[in-house]
């Protein structure tokens, strides 16, 4: 909140997970190439560390590809997410 209300809004080279959480919507509005560019623009506002930018881009790519694959292939059903950890061995 200090950053938001300060006069100095320069990025602070953060590479936390806030950027990755914030960019998920980028995958929903544009094609893959544009989503990558949009994720960088959204991320670098606050998290301009190169690893933050790459991580946010990876999140957008993964979401975009998973969504498009599930529509095109119809192989995965994500309805049953109540798995027991012991079943995943």
C-alpha positions as CSV (number, residue, x, y, z in Angstrom):
1,X,0.0,0.0,0.0
2,X,2.9,2.4,0.6
3,X,4.0,1.9,-3.0
4,X,0.5,2.5,-4.3
5,X,0.1,5.8,-2.5
6,X,3.6,7.1,-2.8
7,X,4.8,9.6,-5.4
8,X,7.5,7.2,-6.5
9,X,5.9,4.3,-8.4
10,X,9.0,2.9,-10.0
11,X,9.2,-0.9,-10.1
12,X,11.3,-2.4,-7.4
13,X,12.7,-5.4,-9.2
14,X,10.5,-7.8,-7.2
15,X,10.2,-11.3,-8.4
16,X,7.5,-12.5,-6.0
17,X,4.4,-14.5,-7.1
18,X,2.1,-11.4,-7.2
19,X,2.8,-10.9,-10.9
20,X,2.0,-14.5,-11.8
21,X,-1.2,-14.3,-9.9
22,X,-2.2,-11.1,-11.6
23,X,-1.6,-12.1,-15.2
24,X,-4.0,-15.1,-15.5
25,X,-6.6,-12.9,-17.2
26,X,-4.2,-12.1,-20.0
27,X,-4.6,-15.6,-21.4
28,X,-8.4,-15.1,-21.7
29,X,-8.5,-12.0,-23.9
30,X,-6.0,-12.3,-26.7
31,X,-4.1,-14.9,-28.8
32,X,-1.0,-16.6,-27.4
33,X,1.5,-14.1,-28.9
34,X,-0.3,-11.1,-27.7
35,X,-0.9,-12.8,-24.3
36,X,2.9,-13.1,-23.8
37,X,3.3,-9.4,-24.6
38,X,0.4,-8.4,-22.4
39,X,1.7,-10.5,-19.5
40,X,5.1,-8.6,-19.7
41,X,3.4,-5.2,-19.7
42,X,1.1,-6.2,-16.8
43,X,4.0,-7.7,-14.8
44,X,6.7,-5.0,-15.3
45,X,4.5,-2.4,-13.6
46,X,5.5,-3.8,-10.2
47,X,7.7,-6.8,-10.8
48,X,10.3,-5.9,-13.3
49,X,12.9,-8.5,-12.4
50,X,13.6,-10.8,-15.4
51,X,12.6,-13.9,-13.5
52,X,9.2,-12.4,-12.5
53,X,8.5,-11.5,-16.2
54,X,9.5,-15.0,-17.3
55,X,7.4,-16.6,-14.6
56,X,4.3,-14.6,-15.4
57,X,4.7,-15.4,-19.1
58,X,5.0,-19.1,-18.2
59,X,1.7,-18.9,-16.3
60,X,-0.1,-17.2,-19.2
61,X,1.3,-19.7,-21.7
62,X,0.3,-22.7,-19.6
63,X,-3.2,-21.4,-19.1
64,X,-3.7,-20.5,-22.7
65,X,-2.4,-23.9,-23.9
66,X,-4.4,-25.9,-21.3
67,X,-7.5,-24.1,-22.3
68,X,-7.1,-24.5,-26.0
69,X,-6.0,-28.2,-25.6
70,X,-9.1,-29.0,-23.5
71,X,-11.4,-27.4,-26.1
72,X,-9.7,-29.0,-29.1
73,X,-9.0,-32.4,-27.7
74,X,-11.7,-32.8,-25.1
75,X,-9.5,-35.4,-23.3
76,X,-9.4,-33.9,-19.8
77,X,-12.2,-33.6,-17.3
78,X,-11.4,-31.3,-14.4
79,X,-14.6,-31.9,-12.6
80,X,-13.3,-34.5,-10.1
81,X,-10.6,-32.6,-8.2
82,X,-11.3,-34.4,-4.9
83,X,-8.4,-36.7,-5.0
84,X,-6.8,-38.3,-2.0
85,X,-3.0,-37.6,-1.9
86,X,-2.4,-41.3,-1.4
87,X,-4.0,-42.0,-4.8
88,X,-1.3,-39.9,-6.5
89,X,1.7,-42.2,-5.8
